[in-house]
């Protein structure tokens, strides 16, 4: 059964990072989302894109609101957070110089570092689609290696290895494989 819902592999790790040191490492980085609400102790750092949505109408926006992001995650009741922006009025036709810019843009970061309650978490999100490969996970962690501790990097690379090669698994097979991987990850903690 094919569904229109994106299938996301997500794994969250508790890591030891300092907020201010991380902020200083990212001072000159590109393509980083940083969000901290003035009245909140929570802050978010997003890197790269797992999935993105360019929205050009109110209908597309409403469809995105109803999208169910199916997840295979090590966190029970894992809530997927979308980041982005939206036009104030989706019904007005865009004029120069804005006509080639989407009315709204939302994305799910591939890497999300969350600081909450004096703890730090790294959430890795991978969209399982036709371009998926086992090597993509290792390549993704190499990409973020300058930000996370080398001990953490080695642990993550060693433990996140998919067991079977399937580029487009069916939902049931994929969820079974991911559940087996998650059990193995939890066993190696």
Secondary structure as GFF3:
##gff-version 3
##sequence-region A 1 189
A	DSSP	beta_strand	7	15	.	.	.	ID=ss1
A	DSSP	alpha_helix	19	25	.	.	.	ID=ss2
A	DSSP	beta_strand	32	36	.	.	.	ID=ss3
A	DSSP	beta_strand	43	55	.	.	.	ID=ss4
A	DSSP	alpha_helix	58	65	.	.	.	ID=ss5
A	DSSP	beta_strand	70	73	.	.	.	ID=ss6
A	DSSP	beta_strand	83	86	.	.	.	ID=ss7
A	DSSP	beta_strand	104	116	.	.	.	ID=ss8
A	DSSP	beta_strand	119	127	.	.	.	ID=ss9
A	DSSP	alpha_helix	134	143	.	.	.	ID=ss10
A	DSSP	alpha_helix	150	159	.	.	.	ID=ss11
A	DSSP	alpha_helix	171	187	.	.	.	ID=ss12
###
